[in-house]
Amino acid sequence: MIFAVAASVLIVVGLSTWAMLRPHDGQMARAVVDLRDRSIARGTEPPPTEPPLEIPRTVSHLEIYLPLGSSDGPYDVRIAAATGNPLYTGSGVAHVRAGITLLPIDIDLASASLGLYVLEIRKAGSEWNSYPLRIQ
């Protein structure tokens, strides 16, 4: 009898923990990518001395803080493998809020392999700026 009660309690605790920790359908996994203090590398090669930015593969919404002095308006975003093959291509509109230029992007990286990539961002019609990126 004591073992049955203990087993029931463990099952309830386990199920409750699982329900609280799993992502809910209505929630988006968010990540912030802060480029405000990053040096800008023109072209498709990121600066070799910069540590990579890190985002989880489960992210579905990125909030990109663009480098200081970036203007609002439309931007193109690309995540590419070292070989240059694009994993993600999209666009968004940046807005300045409290002195920070914020570019929100909805993204799906569920099929991405873990590893190093290049995050490329450009103001529509300008050159690409590249940053090393690690998908975890």
trRosetta pair geometry for C-beta under 8 A, 3 or more apart (Angstrom, degrees):
i j d omega theta_ij theta_ji phi_ij phi_ji
1 4 5.8 -53 -150 32 31 112
1 5 6.7 28 154 -15 64 104
2 5 5.9 -56 -152 37 33 110
2 6 6.2 32 152 -18 67 109
3 6 5.6 -54 -143 40 32 112
3 7 6.1 35 156 -20 66 107
4 7 5.8 -52 -144 37 28 112
4 8 6.4 32 154 -21 62 106
5 8 5.7 -54 -149 35 30 113
5 9 6.4 31 153 -19 64 105
6 9 5.7 -53 -149 35 31 111
6 10 6.4 31 153 -17 64 106
7 10 5.7 -54 -148 37 32 111
7 11 6.4 33 154 -20 65 105
8 11 5.8 -55 -149 35 31 111
8 12 6.4 29 155 -17 65 106
9 12 5.8 -56 -148 37 31 110
9 13 6.2 28 155 -16 66 108
10 13 5.8 -55 -142 40 30 109
10 14 6.1 32 157 -20 65 110
11 14 5.7 -56 -145 38 28 113
11 15 6.3 23 159 -14 64 108
12 15 6.0 -57 -145 40 27 107
12 16 6.2 28 156 -19 63 110
13 16 5.8 -57 -146 38 28 112
13 17 6.3 28 157 -19 64 107
14 17 5.9 -56 -147 36 28 109
14 18 6.3 27 156 -17 63 108
15 18 5.6 -54 -145 38 32 113
15 19 6.2 32 156 -20 65 107
16 19 5.8 -56 -147 36 29 111
16 20 6.4 23 157 -15 64 108
17 20 5.9 -60 -147 38 30 107
17 21 6.1 10 163 -6 67 116
18 21 6.3 -70 -140 45 25 100
18 22 6.0 24 168 -26 66 112
19 22 6.6 -49 -133 27 22 107
23 27 5.9 -137 -167 77 81 110
23 29 6.3 -51 -114 -58 139 100
23 58 7.3 -168 -41 173 150 130
24 27 4.6 76 61 7 89 109
28 60 4.5 -116 -159 80 92 116
28 61 4.5 58 139 -9 135 121
28 106 7.8 -75 -149 -126 148 91
29 56 6.7 -81 158 79 137 124
29 58 4.8 35 46 126 175 91
29 59 5.0 -123 110 -115 106 39
29 60 5.1 98 46 10 79 86
29 61 7.1 164 81 26 45 78
30 59 7.0 53 -150 -145 11 90
30 60 7.7 -52 -71 59 47 69
30 61 4.8 -30 -105 77 75 104
30 62 7.7 153 -158 -92 62 23
30 63 6.6 22 -173 -9 107 105
31 55 4.6 110 134 -136 166 99
31 56 6.5 -180 -70 26 135 82
31 59 4.4 -42 -3 -117 121 138
31 61 7.5 158 24 86 63 56
31 62 5.7 -25 70 -111 89 68
31 63 7.4 -169 92 27 41 73
32 62 7.7 129 -110 -164 22 62
32 63 5.0 -28 -109 71 71 101
32 64 7.9 158 -163 -88 52 27
32 65 6.7 27 -177 -15 98 105
33 53 5.5 44 -142 -177 97 147
33 55 6.6 -36 -74 -65 104 121
33 62 5.7 3 -1 -168 114 112
33 63 7.2 172 25 82 69 47
33 64 4.7 -16 68 -111 107 73
33 65 6.9 -165 92 24 53 70
33 119 7.2 -163 -169 -159 154 170
34 37 7.3 20 137 21 102 88
34 38 8.0 148 118 -22 62 106
34 65 4.6 5 -124 48 61 125
35 38 4.6 -62 -157 28 67 126
35 53 7.9 -38 -78 -77 80 141
35 64 6.6 16 -1 -178 116 89
35 65 5.9 -177 32 88 68 68
35 66 5.8 -19 68 -143 120 27
35 67 5.1 -67 128 -57 101 68
35 121 7.7 -101 -46 30 172 151
35 131 6.4 -103 -112 -72 113 158
36 65 5.2 -35 -38 130 99 116
36 66 7.6 70 -78 95 64 31
36 67 6.1 139 -122 -130 31 38
36 68 5.4 68 -158 -45 79 82
36 100 7.2 -57 -81 -129 130 93
37 68 8.0 46 -74 -17 44 109
38 50 6.5 52 -146 -138 96 141
38 67 6.3 -100 62 -90 84 100
38 131 6.0 11 169 -115 156 123
39 47 5.6 43 79 -30 116 160
39 50 6.7 -145 40 -70 96 124
40 67 5.9 -43 -66 -48 109 169
40 129 5.0 -52 -157 -143 94 125
41 45 6.4 -98 153 94 133 63
41 46 5.4 138 48 -145 152 36
41 47 4.6 -165 -61 -43 128 78
41 129 6.5 120 63 -162 52 66
41 130 4.9 -56 84 60 109 87
41 131 7.4 153 31 -73 107 50
42 127 5.3 8 -152 133 97 142
42 128 7.5 111 -165 78 51 57
42 129 6.6 -43 -98 -102 43 64
42 130 7.9 42 143 11 7 91
43 127 7.0 -32 -59 178 44 116
43 128 6.5 29 -167 73 11 96
43 130 6.5 -44 91 -4 54 125
44 80 7.3 -20 -162 57 111 150
44 84 7.1 35 158 -116 148 92
44 118 6.7 77 179 131 73 157
44 120 6.3 -21 -123 -96 71 136
44 128 5.9 31 -77 90 66 141
44 130 5.6 108 -158 -70 26 141
45 118 7.7 -80 -123 -122 25 147
45 130 6.0 144 75 72 18 158
46 50 6.4 -98 159 55 107 123
46 118 5.5 -162 -29 -129 111 98
46 119 7.9 60 -83 43 128 67
46 130 4.4 -123 -74 130 66 101
46 131 5.4 84 -122 -145 119 12
46 132 4.3 173 111 -47 161 71
47 50 4.6 81 78 -9 104 111
47 130 8.0 158 -13 91 59 90
47 132 7.7 -95 59 -16 61 102
50 131 6.9 -82 116 -149 152 73
50 132 5.7 167 92 21 101 112
51 132 7.3 -127 143 77 24 128
52 116 6.2 -124 -89 -125 158 91
52 131 8.0 120 -141 150 58 77
52 132 3.8 -93 -100 126 79 104
52 133 5.6 156 -169 -103 102 7
52 134 4.2 99 114 -23 139 95
53 119 6.4 -18 45 4 134 143
53 131 5.9 36 -8 140 121 120
53 132 6.8 156 11 92 71 60
53 133 5.0 -22 61 -110 95 70
53 134 7.0 -174 83 23 43 71
54 133 7.7 155 -85 -163 28 58
54 134 4.8 -19 -104 68 76 102
54 136 5.8 34 -171 -24 102 119
55 59 5.2 -44 170 -8 110 152
55 62 7.0 -25 -125 -102 152 108
55 109 7.6 105 111 21 116 164
55 133 6.9 -13 14 -168 103 104
55 134 7.7 158 26 82 58 55
55 135 6.2 -26 73 -112 82 63
55 136 7.1 -174 90 20 30 88
56 59 5.2 131 69 -36 78 89
56 135 7.6 59 178 -165 15 66
56 136 5.3 -53 -107 71 54 95
57 109 5.0 -131 -155 115 59 108
57 110 6.6 101 154 -112 94 32
57 112 5.5 -155 -133 67 102 104
57 114 6.5 -78 -51 -83 130 77
57 135 5.3 76 -80 169 79 104
57 136 6.5 -131 -19 82 81 42
58 109 7.7 -79 -34 71 11 96
58 110 7.1 50 -111 -95 49 76
59 62 6.4 59 152 -68 133 79
59 107 6.5 17 112 76 95 111
59 109 6.2 28 56 28 84 122
60 106 6.5 -4 159 -157 73 76
60 107 6.5 -171 -157 67 32 59
60 108 6.4 17 -124 -91 78 62
61 104 6.9 -13 -173 -167 97 93
61 105 7.2 158 -157 84 51 48
61 106 5.5 -26 -102 -106 74 62
61 107 7.1 155 -92 24 21 79
62 104 7.2 158 87 -155 57 45
62 105 4.5 -6 58 60 102 99
62 106 8.0 -168 22 -80 72 15
62 107 5.6 27 -8 4 107 130
63 102 6.0 -21 -171 -161 93 104
63 103 7.6 145 -164 73 44 47
63 104 5.6 -17 -107 -102 69 72
63 105 8.0 -176 -79 24 26 70
64 77 7.4 176 -16 -104 159 136
64 94 8.0 -71 81 -101 99 107
64 102 7.2 138 73 -160 51 50
64 103 4.2 -25 65 65 105 100
64 104 7.6 -173 21 -79 75 22
64 105 6.4 30 -9 1 113 113
64 121 7.0 173 161 -95 156 149
65 100 5.5 -46 -140 -172 103 114
65 101 7.1 113 -164 71 54 58
65 102 6.2 -26 -100 -100 60 66
65 103 8.0 -170 -74 22 14 78
66 70 3.7 -68 127 52 128 164
66 75 7.6 -157 -88 -79 135 161
66 94 6.0 7 -17 -136 140 150
66 101 4.1 -44 50 93 114 112
66 102 7.5 -148 2 -77 88 16
66 103 5.7 77 -46 -13 106 113
66 121 7.2 -151 -116 138 96 153
67 70 5.3 111 64 -38 66 110
67 101 8.0 -10 61 52 38 123
67 129 7.7 -92 -6 153 132 164
70 94 6.8 -49 133 141 118 162
70 101 4.2 -130 83 59 103 160
70 123 7.6 -176 -157 -66 93 112
71 94 7.7 118 109 87 44 125
71 96 7.7 -53 -157 -50 41 119
71 101 7.0 105 113 -113 3 144
71 123 7.0 42 57 -112 96 140
72 93 7.5 36 177 170 86 79
72 94 5.0 -148 -137 101 56 82
72 95 5.3 37 -131 -117 123 33
72 96 5.0 -99 -53 -17 112 87
72 101 6.2 -154 -75 -135 64 100
73 93 6.7 -79 171 -149 20 78
73 94 6.3 -5 47 51 41 90
73 123 6.5 45 86 -150 116 100
73 124 7.0 -109 138 20 106 106
74 91 6.2 10 -172 176 96 118
74 92 7.5 171 -145 95 59 28
74 93 5.4 -38 -90 -99 58 74
74 94 7.8 172 -93 12 9 78
74 123 7.5 99 87 -164 58 61
74 124 4.3 20 98 -25 106 132
75 91 6.5 173 89 -154 46 72
75 92 5.9 -15 59 64 91 73
75 93 7.4 151 15 -106 78 23
75 94 5.5 50 -12 -23 123 110
75 103 5.4 -35 44 -128 144 140
75 121 5.9 2 175 -170 124 93
75 122 6.6 164 -158 84 77 36
75 123 5.8 -53 -103 -103 78 42
75 124 6.6 -125 -97 -35 24 73
76 89 7.7 -13 -175 -167 97 80
76 90 7.6 165 -157 95 58 35
76 91 5.0 -37 -104 -98 56 91
76 121 7.2 163 84 -152 55 45
76 122 5.2 -6 54 59 98 88
76 124 6.2 109 -25 -91 94 63
77 88 7.3 -18 119 118 94 105
77 89 7.5 162 90 -153 58 37
77 90 5.3 -15 63 69 98 80
77 91 6.6 165 15 -95 79 33
77 92 6.6 12 -7 10 123 102
77 103 7.4 151 -61 142 127 135
77 105 5.5 -33 35 -105 163 153
77 119 7.5 -24 -163 -169 91 85
77 120 7.2 147 -160 84 43 59
77 121 5.4 -6 -106 -104 72 78
78 86 5.5 -71 -163 -127 105 112
78 88 6.7 169 -153 90 41 65
78 89 5.1 2 -109 -106 85 72
78 90 7.9 164 -79 25 48 56
78 119 7.7 150 83 -161 52 41
78 120 4.3 -13 63 62 99 108
78 121 7.8 -168 26 -70 67 39
78 128 7.4 -36 37 -131 123 128
79 86 7.1 102 74 -160 48 69
79 87 4.7 -51 101 63 97 105
79 88 4.3 33 35 41 104 101
79 107 7.9 68 -5 -152 135 137
79 109 7.6 -19 77 -99 162 114
79 117 5.3 28 -180 148 92 141
79 118 7.2 162 -155 79 50 47
79 119 5.7 -18 -103 -102 78 62
79 120 7.5 -177 -81 20 29 76
79 133 6.5 -79 -135 76 101 156
80 83 8.0 -128 163 68 94 56
80 84 5.7 -11 171 -154 133 30
80 85 6.3 156 -158 77 84 33
80 86 4.9 -51 -97 -98 86 52
80 87 6.3 173 -106 4 26 81
80 117 6.3 155 77 -171 34 92
80 118 5.1 -20 62 58 89 98
80 120 6.4 18 4 -3 110 120
81 84 7.0 -36 73 29 74 21
81 85 4.8 5 35 56 114 89
81 86 8.0 -141 7 -77 76 10
81 87 6.2 105 -39 -43 81 105
81 117 5.9 -60 -98 -118 39 83
81 118 7.9 19 110 15 5 86
82 116 6.5 42 -52 100 110 102
82 117 7.4 -121 -41 -117 64 39
82 118 7.2 114 -91 -22 48 103
86 89 5.1 19 169 -48 147 104
87 109 7.2 40 146 -125 123 86
87 112 5.6 52 -170 -106 138 107
87 117 6.4 -54 11 -132 140 143
88 107 5.8 20 -153 -147 154 106
88 108 7.7 162 -108 57 116 57
88 109 6.8 -54 -51 -84 133 84
90 105 6.0 123 96 -155 133 110
90 106 7.7 -139 -174 67 161 63
90 107 6.9 -139 12 -94 153 82
91 124 7.5 46 -143 -81 127 103
92 103 5.2 118 91 -176 124 87
92 104 5.8 -156 -171 77 144 53
92 105 4.8 -116 -33 -85 146 75
93 103 7.6 -169 98 -132 20 74
94 101 5.1 30 167 174 127 95
94 102 6.3 164 -153 81 77 36
94 103 4.1 -40 -90 -82 94 84
95 101 7.4 174 87 -150 25 58
95 102 5.8 -22 63 61 75 89
96 99 7.1 4 -177 -115 98 12
96 100 7.1 157 -152 77 59 33
96 101 5.2 -32 -93 -93 73 69
96 102 7.6 143 -107 14 22 75
97 100 5.9 -29 70 62 71 85
97 102 5.6 -15 25 6 110 125
103 121 7.4 133 67 -146 168 134
108 111 7.7 39 136 9 94 90
109 112 4.2 -27 -175 4 85 131
109 135 6.1 -145 172 -141 142 135
112 117 7.9 -40 -163 -52 131 145
112 135 5.2 -48 126 143 136 166
113 135 7.6 109 92 80 42 127
114 135 5.8 -141 -131 100 46 84
114 136 6.2 32 -139 -144 105 25
115 134 7.1 -103 149 -145 21 71
115 135 6.5 3 48 51 45 89
116 132 6.6 -30 -158 -167 103 97
116 133 7.2 131 -160 79 54 50
116 134 5.6 -33 -97 -98 60 73
117 132 7.9 134 78 -166 43 52
117 133 4.6 -36 75 78 88 102
117 134 7.4 155 23 -95 76 23
117 135 6.0 37 0 -15 124 105
118 130 5.3 -17 -176 -159 114 108
118 131 7.1 139 -164 67 63 39
118 132 6.5 -47 -107 -107 63 42
118 133 6.3 137 -126 20 11 99
119 130 7.1 141 77 -157 50 52
119 131 4.6 -24 64 65 102 95
119 132 7.6 21 17 102 87 8
119 133 4.2 97 -29 -45 99 135
120 128 4.5 -9 -171 -169 113 120
120 129 6.9 151 -154 72 59 41
120 130 5.2 -20 -98 -98 80 73
120 131 7.8 178 -77 22 36 69
121 128 7.2 125 61 -155 26 68
121 129 5.4 -29 66 61 79 95
121 131 7.6 8 7 5 104 111
122 125 8.0 -164 142 52 112 29
122 126 4.9 -164 -176 77 98 85
122 127 6.1 -148 -123 102 123 27
122 128 4.7 -75 -52 -96 121 48
122 129 6.3 148 -82 6 66 76
123 126 4.3 44 61 14 88 132
